[in-house]
Amino acid sequence: MLSAVGHLLPYALVAALSPLAFAATIAVLRAGRVRAAAFAVGVVAGQLLTCGILVALGRVASPGRSKAHPTVLGLLELGLALVLLSYAFAMRRRPQAATDPTSNSRSTAALERLQRVHVGTASAAGFLLGIGGPKRLVLTALAAATITLSGLSAVNESALVLWYGLLATALVWLPVAGYVLLGAWAVAKLDAGLAWLRRNRRPVRFYVLASIGLVLLVHAVQLL
């Protein structure tokens, strides 16, 4: 169980490091506590449902999944490590504007609309964000494969799905929880944090992704 938790950690951290999801969360906070809470619940629900479905499909597709899982996990980690390292170094060479998905007019308009949404719309938007685009879906698939290959009981697999889902969406539900508990003071601090991240996004993402990639690479080599 603890070994599987460690294997899932890099996938969850990379999934959580979504500047667009964080910016959307900051935007929806201005719609009020109820809408922000609905958005956060939608994001977590979308992430948990997607991971749970993929784990269930994996159980059906690989009944003898526990036999060669160290090698398979090693290959998965090696592939993700190479992708992360390649992306980190490529991102560092690109201009800042080219690496900021919240800088274009379409994203800005979408974020502004989140400040005026109804509760149902906020929940639906969060749910779709929790399911995610290609990047989050790939990470969820890798996490689901890791859980499936762990050879654990259904109860332990469910616990891993919950742990992964909460960590992968931490930059959404943690700010919302802070806003619900602390109000406008939390929003001011989050605004300051978002501004700092926008100014330092490239070096922060480079060092975080490169560090995770190196850890994955070392662990993958050990498994192989």
MARVO-936397 format. One line per field, with one value per residue: y, x, z of N, C-alpha, C in turn. Coordinates in Angstrom, 3 decimals. Atoms other than C-alpha are relative to their C-alpha. Layout:
n_v = [Y; ...] .
n_u = [X; ...] .
n_w = [Z; ...] .
ca_v = [Y; ...] .
ca_u = [X; ...] .
ca_w = [Z; ...] .
c_v = [Y; ...] .
c_u = [X; ...] .
c_w = [Z; ...] .
***
This chain:
n_v = [-1.209; -1.169; -0.047; -0.546; -1.427; -0.651; 0.020; -0.934; -1.371; -0.876; -0.263; -0.934; -1.319; -0.610; -0.360; -1.133; -1.216; -0.533; -1.440; -0.368; 0.404; -0.915; -1.297; 0.152; 0.027; -1.368; -0.751; 0.404; -0.463; -1.282; 0.261; 0.265; 1.244; 1.160; 0.348; 0.497; 1.355; 0.863; 0.191; 0.909; 1.332; 0.504; 0.383; 1.224; 1.081; 0.366; 0.707; 1.299; 0.859; 0.412; 0.963; 1.211; 0.743; 0.579; 1.104; 1.105; 0.585; 0.700; 1.263; 0.930; 0.282; 0.665; 0.801; 0.462; -1.244; -0.145; 0.843; -0.690; -1.424; -0.883; -0.374; -0.882; -1.283; -0.616; -0.551; -1.164; -1.089; -0.425; -0.806; -1.286; -0.743; -0.572; -1.062; -1.146; -0.642; -0.647; -1.167; -1.007; -0.701; -0.709; -1.147; -1.012; -0.708; -0.767; -1.279; 0.130; -0.076; 1.224; 1.094; -0.368; 0.252; -0.955; -1.326; -0.327; -0.660; 0.982; 0.458; -1.115; -0.159; 1.126; -0.228; -1.076; 0.526; 0.795; -0.880; -0.357; 1.210; 0.530; 1.149; 1.165; -0.207; 0.131; 1.417; 0.663; -0.429; 0.697; 1.422; 0.144; -0.266; 1.164; 1.032; -0.534; 0.125; 1.109; 0.157; 0.588; 1.339; 0.907; 0.214; 0.837; 1.357; 0.559; 0.273; 1.149; 1.193; 0.277; 0.577; 1.324; 0.914; 0.168; 1.296; -0.158; 0.288; -1.060; -1.057; -0.770; -0.725; -1.150; -0.970; -0.620; -0.903; -1.178; -0.730; -0.635; -1.049; -1.168; -0.661; -0.535; -1.187; -0.775; -1.430; -0.489; 0.055; -0.677; -1.424; -0.185; 0.203; -1.191; -1.098; 0.270; -0.175; -1.266; -1.098; -0.888; 0.021; 1.110; -0.380; -0.943; 0.761; 0.830; -0.903; -0.305; 1.215; 0.171; -0.999; 0.440; 1.147; -0.478; -0.629; 0.973; 1.284; 0.833; 0.662; 0.888; 1.234; 0.724; 0.712; 1.022; 1.096; 0.663; 0.786; 1.182; 0.857; 0.676; 1.021; 1.082; 0.681; 0.838; 1.102; 0.886; 0.813; 1.007; 1.022; 0.751] .
n_u = [0.831; -0.864; -0.759; 0.888; 0.142; -1.200; 0.031; 1.015; -0.323; -0.417; 1.118; 0.911; -0.630; 0.008; 1.386; 0.386; -0.693; 0.699; 0.221; 1.341; 0.936; -0.182; 0.552; 1.458; 0.439; -0.064; 1.084; 1.323; 0.151; 0.701; 1.427; 0.602; -0.400; 0.777; -0.420; -1.373; 0.059; 0.561; -1.068; -0.999; 0.601; 0.043; -1.347; -0.394; 0.864; -0.423; -1.271; 0.213; 0.783; -0.848; -0.991; 0.696; 0.420; -1.192; -0.453; 0.943; -0.288; -1.278; 0.212; 0.634; -0.889; -1.251; 0.230; -1.267; -0.766; -1.023; -1.172; -1.176; 0.259; -1.162; -0.543; 0.953; -0.067; -1.270; 0.118; 0.879; -0.729; -1.060; 0.612; 0.409; -1.213; -0.569; 0.909; -0.124; -1.308; -0.002; 0.880; -0.588; -1.093; 0.553; 0.738; -0.941; -0.566; 1.023; 0.355; 0.943; 1.390; 0.371; 0.202; 1.050; 1.282; 1.013; -0.314; 0.711; 1.285; 1.053; -0.097; 0.357; 1.457; 0.593; -0.225; 0.884; 1.361; 0.115; 0.322; 1.428; 0.762; 0.933; -0.525; -0.028; -1.042; -1.294; -0.230; -0.250; -1.318; -0.984; 0.007; -0.732; -1.412; -0.508; -0.284; -1.240; -0.393; -0.918; -1.044; 0.551; 0.502; -1.154; -0.487; 0.981; -0.154; -1.217; 0.294; 0.906; -0.793; -0.807; 0.893; 0.422; -1.140; -0.478; 0.446; 0.633; 1.432; 0.858; 0.083; -1.246; -0.002; 0.892; -0.715; -1.012; 0.711; 0.368; -1.220; -0.485; 0.926; -0.116; -1.287; -0.058; 0.859; -0.258; -0.056; 1.370; 0.827; -0.639; 0.338; 1.426; 0.179; -0.527; 0.942; 1.205; -0.310; -0.660; 0.624; -0.726; -1.437; -0.578; -0.010; -1.106; -1.249; -0.052; -0.295; -1.430; -0.704; 0.158; -0.843; -1.393; -0.191; -0.044; -1.307; -1.087; 0.562; -0.923; -1.000; 0.633; 0.418; -1.189; -0.655; 0.909; 0.125; -1.295; -0.241; 0.861; -0.497; -1.216; 0.389; 0.626; -1.023; -0.797; 0.823; 0.286; -1.206; -0.062; 1.004; -0.366] .
n_w = [0.000; -0.063; 1.248; 1.031; -0.296; 0.520; 1.459; 0.482; -0.383; 1.106; 0.900; -0.655; -0.084; 1.331; 0.285; -0.840; 0.441; 1.167; -0.188; 0.437; -1.050; -1.130; 0.392; 0.015; -1.396; -0.519; 0.638; -0.487; -1.376; 0.033; 0.194; -1.293; -0.658; 0.455; 1.364; -0.071; -0.550; 1.042; 0.987; -0.561; -0.064; 1.376; 0.432; -0.700; 0.476; 1.343; -0.092; -0.638; 0.891; 1.121; -0.486; -0.415; 1.192; 0.630; -0.856; 0.203; 1.316; -0.111; -0.714; 0.933; 1.134; -0.394; -1.206; -0.578; 0.023; -1.041; 0.254; 0.539; -0.145; -0.162; 1.302; 0.662; -0.692; 0.356; 1.353; -0.079; -0.641; 0.900; 1.054; -0.533; -0.354; 1.226; 0.461; -0.901; 0.179; 1.313; -0.050; -0.882; 0.682; 1.150; -0.522; -0.471; 1.146; 0.687; -0.639; -1.110; 0.462; 0.703; -0.940; -0.947; 0.629; -0.441; 0.516; 1.221; -0.226; -0.211; -1.385; -0.865; 0.044; -0.719; -1.429; -0.434; -0.090; -1.222; -1.120; 0.031; 0.292; -0.991; -0.728; 0.888; 1.012; -0.680; -0.250; 1.280; 0.481; -0.819; 0.355; 1.260; -0.283; -0.712; 1.012; 0.552; 1.387; 0.273; -1.013; -1.230; 0.304; 0.080; -1.367; -0.686; 0.526; -0.600; -1.409; -0.041; 0.313; -1.186; -1.014; 0.455; -0.044; -1.373; -0.496; -1.308; -0.067; 0.523; -1.009; 0.066; 1.269; -0.166; -0.825; 0.853; 0.917; -0.779; -0.318; 1.224; 0.422; -0.870; 0.195; 1.361; 0.073; -1.222; 0.287; 0.150; -1.214; -1.125; 0.012; -0.272; -1.432; -0.657; 0.208; -0.793; -1.420; -0.345; 0.722; 0.903; -0.305; 0.761; 1.415; 0.187; -0.028; 1.209; 1.114; -0.067; 0.402; 1.444; 0.662; -0.124; 0.882; 1.379; 0.230; -0.137; 0.400; 0.754; -0.853; -0.975; 0.680; 0.453; -1.097; -0.532; 0.961; 0.139; -1.211; 0.049; 1.073; -0.439; -0.986; 0.738; 0.795; -0.897; -0.491; 1.117; 0.240; -1.075; 0.254; 1.198] .
ca_v = [0.000; 2.507; 1.577; 2.329; 5.675; 6.565; 5.516; 7.726; 10.808; 12.114; 11.721; 13.548; 16.382; 16.954; 16.901; 19.357; 21.809; 23.216; 27.007; 27.140; 25.195; 27.437; 30.585; 29.266; 28.604; 32.144; 33.488; 31.455; 32.587; 35.975; 34.324; 33.612; 30.815; 28.552; 28.703; 28.250; 25.207; 23.777; 24.292; 22.522; 19.610; 19.297; 19.216; 16.557; 14.497; 14.610; 13.522; 10.708; 9.404; 9.352; 7.575; 5.134; 4.176; 3.633; 1.478; -0.607; -1.081; -2.052; -4.708; -6.255; -6.033; -7.442; -10.201; -11.362; -7.838; -8.497; -10.778; -8.387; -5.061; -3.828; -3.893; -2.294; 0.405; 1.014; 1.521; 3.879; 5.917; 5.966; 7.264; 9.988; 10.952; 11.471; 13.490; 15.708; 16.331; 17.076; 19.431; 21.191; 21.988; 22.895; 25.209; 26.962; 27.893; 29.295; 32.910; 33.425; 34.351; 31.117; 29.011; 30.768; 29.226; 31.958; 34.811; 34.511; 36.337; 33.185; 31.913; 35.366; 35.621; 32.148; 33.029; 36.234; 34.303; 32.059; 35.081; 35.358; 31.718; 30.058; 27.175; 24.501; 26.013; 26.255; 22.600; 21.494; 23.570; 22.083; 18.566; 19.023; 20.506; 17.505; 15.129; 17.308; 17.708; 15.424; 16.103; 15.332; 12.350; 10.833; 11.342; 9.836; 6.841; 6.358; 6.624; 4.149; 1.706; 2.015; 1.312; -1.639; -3.149; -2.827; -6.092; -4.716; -5.397; -3.387; -1.455; -0.452; 0.469; 2.722; 4.367; 4.987; 6.491; 8.837; 9.783; 10.448; 12.436; 14.707; 15.368; 15.889; 18.567; 20.145; 23.504; 23.742; 22.542; 23.906; 27.544; 27.128; 25.720; 28.655; 31.094; 29.415; 29.555; 32.864; 34.935; 37.952; 37.707; 34.326; 35.722; 38.568; 36.131; 33.849; 36.797; 37.700; 34.080; 33.908; 37.139; 35.758; 32.503; 34.390; 36.372; 33.298; 30.575; 29.400; 28.866; 27.377; 24.887; 24.059; 23.159; 21.303; 19.278; 18.597; 17.433; 15.118; 13.832; 13.036; 11.216; 9.203; 8.399; 7.082; 5.017; 3.648; 2.478; 0.710; -1.102; -2.132] .
ca_u = [0.000; 2.707; 4.714; 1.724; 1.249; 4.841; 4.382; 1.294; 2.879; 4.698; 1.590; -0.557; 1.953; 2.255; -1.541; -1.907; 0.562; -2.002; -1.754; -5.049; -6.892; -5.390; -6.297; -9.853; -10.132; -9.028; -11.567; -14.503; -13.790; -15.197; -18.539; -19.097; -18.592; -21.400; -20.364; -16.708; -17.545; -19.674; -16.775; -14.322; -16.709; -17.157; -13.400; -12.769; -15.766; -14.621; -11.103; -12.286; -14.847; -12.361; -9.686; -12.212; -13.579; -10.072; -9.109; -12.267; -11.517; -7.955; -9.154; -11.300; -8.621; -5.720; -6.811; -3.189; -1.959; 0.283; 2.822; 5.074; 4.038; 7.515; 8.742; 5.554; 5.647; 9.301; 8.508; 5.630; 7.827; 10.665; 8.354; 6.912; 10.392; 11.635; 8.538; 8.857; 12.557; 12.113; 9.218; 11.024; 14.090; 12.018; 9.800; 12.831; 14.020; 10.661; 9.538; 7.501; 4.312; 4.439; 4.323; 1.393; -1.969; -3.842; -2.331; -4.458; -7.756; -9.913; -8.622; -8.973; -12.596; -13.384; -11.837; -13.862; -17.089; -16.342; -16.776; -20.471; -21.613; -24.553; -24.082; -24.979; -22.697; -19.845; -20.275; -20.434; -17.383; -15.476; -16.528; -15.228; -11.991; -11.637; -11.936; -9.373; -7.776; -5.155; -2.495; -4.688; -6.281; -2.873; -1.738; -4.985; -4.515; -0.965; -2.180; -4.990; -2.538; -0.302; -3.238; -4.393; -0.912; -0.444; -2.341; -4.191; -7.731; -10.670; -10.869; -7.212; -7.567; -10.494; -8.372; -5.611; -8.098; -9.322; -5.784; -4.721; -7.871; -7.502; -3.813; -4.210; -6.859; -5.225; -4.654; -8.421; -10.036; -7.395; -7.814; -11.605; -11.449; -9.261; -11.765; -14.739; -12.992; -11.119; -13.053; -11.597; -8.244; -7.620; -8.555; -6.062; -3.295; -4.197; -4.202; -0.721; 0.375; -1.052; 0.703; 3.994; 3.525; 2.829; 6.028; 8.101; 6.143; 8.873; 11.682; 9.256; 7.799; 11.238; 12.725; 9.602; 9.173; 12.893; 13.089; 10.093; 11.485; 14.865; 13.263; 11.113; 14.127; 16.164; 13.266; 12.431; 16.025; 15.869; 12.677; 14.067] .
ca_w = [0.000; 0.979; -2.099; -4.323; -2.568; -3.419; -7.049; -7.359; -5.798; -8.922; -11.105; -8.552; -8.127; -11.870; -12.212; -9.343; -10.920; -13.337; -13.615; -15.500; -12.781; -10.089; -12.027; -12.567; -8.841; -7.973; -10.477; -9.148; -5.583; -6.596; -7.375; -3.683; -1.189; -2.409; -6.063; -5.179; -3.074; -5.898; -8.308; -5.991; -5.416; -9.186; -9.811; -7.161; -8.326; -11.944; -11.017; -8.724; -11.210; -14.084; -12.057; -10.585; -14.003; -15.412; -12.408; -12.843; -16.536; -15.657; -13.230; -15.948; -18.646; -16.585; -14.172; -13.699; -13.088; -10.072; -11.776; -13.669; -12.215; -11.149; -14.752; -16.075; -13.401; -14.183; -17.862; -17.036; -14.715; -17.217; -19.935; -17.732; -16.475; -20.030; -20.934; -17.854; -18.334; -22.034; -21.342; -18.509; -20.616; -23.697; -21.614; -20.152; -23.647; -24.782; -24.181; -21.027; -22.896; -24.888; -21.730; -19.989; -20.935; -19.036; -21.072; -24.242; -24.686; -24.839; -21.494; -19.951; -21.090; -19.732; -16.371; -16.216; -16.892; -13.916; -11.657; -12.662; -12.930; -11.171; -8.753; -11.316; -13.934; -11.442; -10.505; -14.158; -15.084; -12.155; -13.123; -16.679; -15.346; -13.022; -15.955; -17.663; -21.032; -22.600; -19.958; -16.935; -18.666; -19.435; -15.843; -14.540; -16.846; -15.556; -11.968; -12.662; -14.236; -11.177; -8.866; -10.958; -11.110; -7.358; -6.840; -3.803; -2.643; -3.953; -0.664; -0.831; -4.497; -3.603; -0.911; -3.468; -5.924; -3.191; -2.154; -5.736; -6.529; -3.513; -4.088; -7.849; -7.194; -4.131; -5.851; -6.277; -3.061; -0.677; -1.833; -1.769; 1.757; 2.783; 1.279; 2.966; 6.335; 6.104; 3.574; 1.767; 3.576; 1.932; -1.496; -1.084; -0.177; -3.080; -5.484; -4.285; -4.698; -8.221; -9.163; -7.835; -9.744; -12.955; -12.518; -11.665; -13.415; -15.748; -13.187; -10.632; -13.108; -14.478; -11.103; -9.914; -13.116; -13.456; -9.835; -10.207; -13.504; -11.963; -9.018; -11.403; -13.583; -10.656; -9.324; -12.779; -13.268; -9.904; -10.898; -14.268] .
c_v = [1.265; 0.144; 0.596; 1.488; 0.774; 0.052; 1.043; 1.453; 0.875; 0.334; 1.041; 1.404; 0.702; 0.428; 1.228; 1.309; 0.518; 1.482; 0.436; -0.362; 0.936; 1.361; -0.049; -0.009; 1.397; 0.822; -0.344; 0.389; 1.300; -0.167; -0.308; -1.376; -1.220; -0.441; -0.541; -1.427; -0.977; -0.297; -1.008; -1.429; -0.625; -0.465; -1.327; -1.180; -0.465; -0.801; -1.400; -0.949; -0.518; -1.061; -1.319; -0.854; -0.682; -1.160; -1.215; -0.682; -0.787; -1.336; -1.057; -0.436; -0.780; -0.799; -0.502; 1.124; 0.052; -0.695; 0.800; 1.503; 0.844; 0.463; 0.976; 1.377; 0.736; 0.644; 1.240; 1.197; 0.526; 0.891; 1.373; 0.849; 0.671; 1.135; 1.251; 0.739; 0.732; 1.275; 1.120; 0.792; 0.759; 1.259; 1.115; 0.818; 0.867; 1.330; -0.211; -0.035; -1.288; -1.137; 0.269; -0.188; 0.964; 1.378; 0.352; 0.489; -0.990; -0.502; 1.099; 0.195; -1.121; 0.172; 1.103; -0.481; -0.819; 0.848; 0.305; -1.228; -0.314; -1.244; -1.223; 0.108; -0.148; -1.461; -0.745; 0.366; -0.697; -1.467; -0.246; 0.242; -1.174; -1.171; 0.373; -0.136; -1.145; -0.240; -0.685; -1.412; -1.017; -0.306; -0.880; -1.444; -0.677; -0.344; -1.221; -1.295; -0.401; -0.659; -1.421; -1.019; -0.238; -1.333; 0.052; -0.348; 1.188; 1.168; 0.873; 0.779; 1.238; 1.087; 0.728; 0.968; 1.289; 0.855; 0.726; 1.164; 1.256; 0.741; 0.648; 1.250; 0.956; 1.499; 0.587; 0.025; 0.663; 1.516; 0.262; -0.185; 1.193; 1.181; -0.181; 0.295; 1.416; 1.205; 0.806; -0.001; -1.101; 0.343; 0.949; -0.729; -0.857; 0.841; 0.337; -1.208; -0.237; 0.990; -0.411; -1.169; 0.426; 0.645; -1.027; -1.391; -0.907; -0.629; -0.955; -1.320; -0.803; -0.822; -1.091; -1.191; -0.755; -0.860; -1.269; -0.968; -0.770; -1.094; -1.195; -0.820; -0.944; -1.209; -0.992; -0.912; -1.087; -1.131; -0.883; -0.807] .
c_u = [0.869; 0.831; -0.841; -0.224; 1.195; 0.030; -0.971; 0.386; 0.458; -1.135; -0.939; 0.588; -0.007; -1.414; -0.432; 0.607; -0.599; -0.268; -1.396; -1.039; 0.099; -0.595; -1.526; -0.557; -0.011; -1.151; -1.358; -0.202; -0.800; -1.494; -0.711; 0.343; -0.729; 0.439; 1.429; 0.024; -0.547; 1.045; 1.020; -0.532; -0.062; 1.355; 0.421; -0.825; 0.414; 1.291; -0.194; -0.752; 0.851; 1.007; -0.671; -0.433; 1.193; 0.561; -0.900; 0.228; 1.304; -0.127; -0.597; 0.977; 1.243; -0.202; 1.276; 0.977; 1.155; 1.322; 1.240; -0.085; 1.236; 0.583; -0.916; 0.024; 1.288; -0.046; -0.895; 0.735; 1.118; -0.561; -0.402; 1.215; 0.604; -0.865; 0.161; 1.317; 0.072; -0.835; 0.608; 1.087; -0.506; -0.734; 0.950; 0.570; -1.021; -0.238; -1.072; -1.443; -0.447; -0.281; -1.124; -1.366; -1.086; 0.202; -0.795; -1.411; -1.119; 0.007; -0.411; -1.506; -0.694; 0.150; -0.909; -1.443; -0.200; -0.368; -1.493; -0.896; -0.987; 0.607; 0.117; 1.084; 1.384; 0.335; 0.332; 1.370; 1.104; 0.096; 0.795; 1.494; 0.628; 0.283; 1.258; 0.148; 0.977; 1.035; -0.537; -0.505; 1.137; 0.534; -0.960; 0.096; 1.241; -0.218; -0.902; 0.742; 0.862; -0.839; -0.397; 1.114; 0.523; -0.420; -0.668; -1.480; -0.788; -0.103; 1.249; 0.115; -0.890; 0.671; 1.069; -0.624; -0.364; 1.228; 0.530; -0.903; 0.114; 1.309; 0.080; -0.844; 0.248; 0.036; -1.366; -0.713; 0.667; -0.258; -1.479; -0.284; 0.511; -0.940; -1.258; 0.251; 0.456; -0.520; 0.955; 1.504; 0.690; 0.083; 1.154; 1.336; 0.149; 0.279; 1.491; 0.818; -0.080; 0.861; 1.469; 0.285; 0.065; 1.343; 1.127; -0.394; 1.020; 1.077; -0.622; -0.373; 1.205; 0.595; -0.904; -0.073; 1.312; 0.298; -0.837; 0.485; 1.245; -0.300; -0.631; 1.040; 0.817; -0.808; -0.327; 1.179; 0.128; -0.997; 0.378; 1.275] .
c_w = [0.000; -1.265; -1.119; 0.208; -0.546; -1.509; -0.547; 0.223; -1.173; -0.958; 0.597; 0.058; -1.346; -0.371; 0.786; -0.490; -1.302; 0.211; -0.416; 1.054; 1.197; -0.315; -0.038; 1.416; 0.600; -0.577; 0.610; 1.456; 0.057; -0.267; 1.308; 0.534; -0.561; -1.384; -0.007; 0.537; -1.027; -1.070; 0.504; 0.077; -1.393; -0.490; 0.633; -0.498; -1.390; -0.002; 0.578; -0.920; -1.153; 0.427; 0.392; -1.175; -0.661; 0.832; -0.185; -1.338; 0.033; 0.705; -0.930; -1.087; 0.389; 1.289; 0.657; 0.176; 0.971; -0.345; -0.407; 0.230; 0.265; -1.330; -0.715; 0.647; -0.324; -1.369; -0.014; 0.598; -0.881; -1.109; 0.494; 0.373; -1.230; -0.536; 0.858; -0.190; -1.339; 0.016; 0.843; -0.721; -1.222; 0.454; 0.431; -1.150; -0.719; 0.696; 1.051; -0.489; -0.645; 0.939; 0.987; -0.641; 0.436; -0.618; -1.249; 0.310; 0.272; 1.437; 0.971; 0.057; 0.771; 1.503; 0.534; 0.128; 1.270; 1.212; 0.090; -0.188; 1.119; 0.647; -0.904; -1.051; 0.605; 0.253; -1.281; -0.559; 0.786; -0.358; -1.287; 0.199; 0.739; -0.921; -0.756; -1.501; -0.174; 1.096; 1.257; -0.257; -0.084; 1.394; 0.800; -0.469; 0.578; 1.467; 0.133; -0.300; 1.194; 1.093; -0.376; 0.146; 1.413; 0.598; 1.351; -0.066; -0.535; 0.984; -0.038; -1.305; 0.081; 0.835; -0.817; -0.998; 0.721; 0.306; -1.230; -0.407; 0.839; -0.215; -1.383; -0.171; 1.169; -0.253; -0.324; 1.350; 1.215; -0.012; 0.309; 1.493; 0.793; -0.119; 0.846; 1.474; 0.342; -0.775; -0.863; 0.261; -0.797; -1.481; -0.290; -0.033; -1.251; -1.239; -0.044; -0.426; -1.491; -0.764; 0.055; -0.937; -1.455; -0.320; -0.039; -0.509; -0.670; 0.876; 1.013; -0.660; -0.467; 1.138; 0.576; -0.943; -0.171; 1.223; 0.006; -1.066; 0.407; 1.023; -0.690; -0.780; 0.866; 0.471; -1.105; -0.302; 1.058; -0.242; -1.184; 0.208] .
***
